Amino acid sequence: MKHPFAVSKTNIILAAVCIGIIGLLTFRVNGLSSYAIGTFVGRFVFVLVFPLIVAVLAWFITGRKEGGGQIMFNIVLVILSFGAATNVFDNAKEDRQQLANVQSNIGELRNLYSQDSVPQASVDSVSTAIIKNFNKMILRSSGAEREIIKISKEMFIQTTRFASNWNNSFDRLNNAGLIDYSKIQDTQSRNEQRKIIVEYQKMSKIYLRFFLSRKTILNKKLEHLDPNNPTVVGFKNGFTSKDSIQRPVMISYLKSNINYGQNLLSVLDMFDDPNVGWHYDGTVLEFDNYNDELKYNMLYESMDSNINSINRLHERVLEIM
């Protein structure tokens, strides 16, 4: 005898228990957010609808017998619920992994910048990997958390652009053979080196201005968010704490680079000055006037002090990245 399809009380109770467990795990792991709610609804629909479809098929196969498909409903429901619960923990693990990947990539950047010459292609590769991880985190988040991750990504891209421009100018400076007197005996060579120094000093000043305005830039980006939101408050506190450590070191570091560039320009100015007599025989640099020699020695000592400060602060910059 054929009977209409119906689910039993046992099916309903088991479904309620399974959905309750999935909901508890989802909100426990991801918090109460639109992302978590959307994820839960998706799992809720899938875990209920698919077992129902299988149960109806089983009911047809058994010749529409009374209670047909109810056992199959329970079996499929339990299997899918177990899979959904496992997926909750897998997603949480993936979120932690993406954050760990970003931290690992930043460590790679630190190692790259510790080298005497930083290969830009390597920096670009690591930066791209960090941005990809940010993008994954954005897709898996919502609300204030998503906005914070997006802002973090924007700040990272801006910082990387300024840092790369400055680093490229610093590399060009190191490769130019500055204070190699055999390379600056003619006006054209000195003009070429002057362009490199001016660019280096310009990039140092631009990088410094950006660093001094970071907090203002960040606050502007956060204007559309609720300042009392716990995620926003936590992010701002974290940034303020990090900035209080990085700010004095980076200011000193970049100012030392700016001063170094200015002293290099002052040396070239001396060599370009027609009233300053000097010559270089391939071994010794000599000045015709004692006062000029004294001025040069003072500039050289100042540059030596700049280089010592840059090297010392460079190590500190790597520590606080």
N, C-alpha and C positions, 0 to 999 in steps of 0.2 A: 504494500500500500504506500502510495506517495504522500509525503508530508511537506508542508512549506518549510523553507530554510529558517532557522532561528538559532540564536546563540543562547547558551545556558547561563545561569547565575554564576556558575564556576568560571565561565569564560569572562564574564563582566568583572568579577572580583579579581581574577588573575590579571586582566588588562589594567585595572585601576592600580593594582600593586606595582606592576611593571612600569607603567607611566609615572607613578609617584617616585619610584626609585630613579628613573632616568632624569626626571625634573630636579630631584634633590641633588644628584651628582652634577648636572649641568650648571645649576646656579651656585652650587658650593665651589666648583672649580673656576667658573668664569665670572661669578658675581652677577648681580641683577642689572643687566644692561640690555639695550635693544638687540645687540648681537646675540646675547645668551637667550633672550626670549625668542628671537627668530629661529635660532638653532633648535631650541626645544620644540617649537611648533612643527618644524620640519620633521624632527624625529618622531614627534607625537603622531603626525599624520601617517608617516611611513610605517611605523610599528603597528598601527591599528589597521590601516587599509590593506597592506599586503597579506597579513594572516587571514583577513576577511575574504580576500579574493581566492586564496588557496583553499579556505574552508568551503566556499561556495563550489569550487571545482570538485572538491572531494565529495560534497553532497550530491552533485550530479553523477559522479562516478559510481557512488554507492546506490544509485537508483532512487535518489531523493527519499532515503529512509529517515525516519524520525531520529534526530540527534546526529545525523550524518554531517561530518565535517567538524564537529565540535572538538574532538580530540586533536585533529590536525591543526585547528586554530590555536590550541594551547601550545602544541609543539613548536609551530612556526613563531608564535608570539615570544616564547621563551628564548628561542635561538636569536631572533632579531633584537630582543631586549638586551641580551648578553653582548651582542655586537655593538649596539648603540652605547652601552655603558663603557665598553672597551674603547670606543671611538672618542668618548669624552676625555679619557685619560691620555689617549694618543694625541689629541689636539692640544691639550695642556702641555704635554711633553714637547710638541713641535713649537709651541709659542716660546717655551723656555729655551729651546735649541736655537731659535732665530735670534733671541736676545744674546745668547752665548756666542753666536756667530758674529754679531756686531762687535761685541767686546773683543773677540779673537782677532777680527779684522783691524780694529783700532790698535791692538798690540802689534800687528804686522806693519801698520803705518809707522808706529813708534820705532820699530827696528829699521825700517827704510830710512827714516829721517836721521837715524844715528850714524848712517854711512857718510863718508866724506863727500861723495857725489851721489845724489838721489836720482835714480832712473825714473823719469816722469811716466814712462809706460807702466812701470810696476805700481806707482802711486795711483794711476788712473784705474788699473785693474782692481786693486783692493778697494778703492772708492766706489767703483761700480758694484762690487759685491756687497758693500755696506748698504748702498741705495736699494739693491734688490731685496735685501733682508728687511729694510724699512717698508718697502712696498708690500711684502707678504704680511708684515705685522699690521699695516693699515687695513688690508683686506679682511683680517681676522678680528678687527676691533670695531668699536662703535662709540658714539657720544663723545664725551670729553677726552676719553683715552685715545680715540682715533685722531682727534684734533691735535693732541699733544704729540703723538707720533709723527703726524704730518709736519708740525712745526719743527720738531727735532730734525727731521729729514731736511727741511728747508735751511735750517741753521747750519747743518753739516755741509750741505752743498755750498753755501755762501762761504763758510770758513775754509773749506777745501780750495775754492777758487782763489781766494786771497792768498792763502798759504802757498799754493802752487805757483802763482804769479811771482810772489816774493822769492820763493826757492829757486825758480828759473833764473831770476836776475842775479841771485847770489852765486849760482853755478857759473853763469857767464863771467861774473867778476873773478872768480877763482881761476877760471880757464884763460883769463886774458893776460896772465903774466905781469900783473901790476908790480910796480917798483922793480921791474927788470929793466935796468937802465939801457941795455942794448936794444930794447924794443921801443924806447920813447925818445930817441935822439932827434927825430924829425917831427915837425909840426903835425903832419898828417897822422902819424901813429899816435901822437898824444891826443889829437882830436877824437880818434876812434876809441881810445880808452876813456876819454872824458864822457862820451855818450854812454858807455857801459856803466860808469860810476853814477852818472846822473840818473839813469834808469833804475839802478840798484837803490839809490837813495830815495827816489820817487816811490818805488814799490814798498820800501820800508815804512815810509810815512803813511801810505795808503793803508797798509796792513795795520799800523798802529792806530789810525783813526777808526778803522773797523772794530778793532778790539776794544777801544775806549767806548764805542757806541753800541756794543753787543747787547747790553742790558736794555737800552732804549729800544733797539730793534725788536728784542724779544717781547718786551711789554706791549709794543704796538701790535705784534702778532697775536697776543693773548687778549686783546681788548674785547673781542666778541664772545669770550668765554666767561662763565660765572666765576668771579674771583674767589668765591667761598667753596667752590667744588673741591672735594678732597684731592682729586687727581691733579687739578690745577695748582692747588696749594702745595702739594708734595713736589710737583715738578719745579715750581718757582723756588722753593726752599733748597732743592737739590742744586739748581743752577746757581743760586746766590752763594751757596757754600763752595761750589767748585770755582766760581768766578773770584771769590775772595782769595783763593789760593793761586789761581793762574794769573790774575790781573797784575800784581806787583812784579812778578817774574817776567811776564811778557813785555810789560812797559820798559823795564830795565834792559831787557834783551834787545828789543827793537830800537830803543834810543841809543844803545851802544853801536848797533849797526849804522844808524843815521850819523852818529858822530864819526864813525870810522870812514864813511863815505865822504863826509865833509873834510876830514883831514887829508884824504887821498886827493880831493879836488884842490886843496890848498897847496899840496906838493906840486901838482901839475901847473897850478898858477905860477909857482916860483920858476918852473922850467920854461914857462911861456913868457915870463917877464924879461923884456930886452935889457933891463937894467941889472939883471942878476946874471953874473958870469959863472958858468959851470962847465965842466967837461968830464967825460968818463972814458978811461983808457981800456975798458974791458975788465978791469979788476977793481979800480978805486974811483969813487966819485969825489971830485974836489970842487970847491967854490973859490972864486977869486977874492971874495970879501968875507971877513971873519963873521960879521953880523949875519950874513946870509947863511953861512955854515951853521951858526948858532941857532938860527930860526929853523933851519931844516932838521937839526938834531932834536929840537923840541917837538917838532911835528912828528918825527919818527918815533920818539918816546911815547907821544900821545897815541899814535897808531898802535904801537906795541901794547899799550895799556888797553886800548879798545879790543884788540884781538884776544888778549887774556880774558877780558870780561865776557866777550862773545863765547869763547870756548867753555868758560866756567858756567855761564848761564844756559848754554845749549844743553848741557847735561841735565840741568834743573828743569828745563822746558820739557825734555823727554820724560822725566819722572812724573810731571803733573798733567800730561796729556790725558 
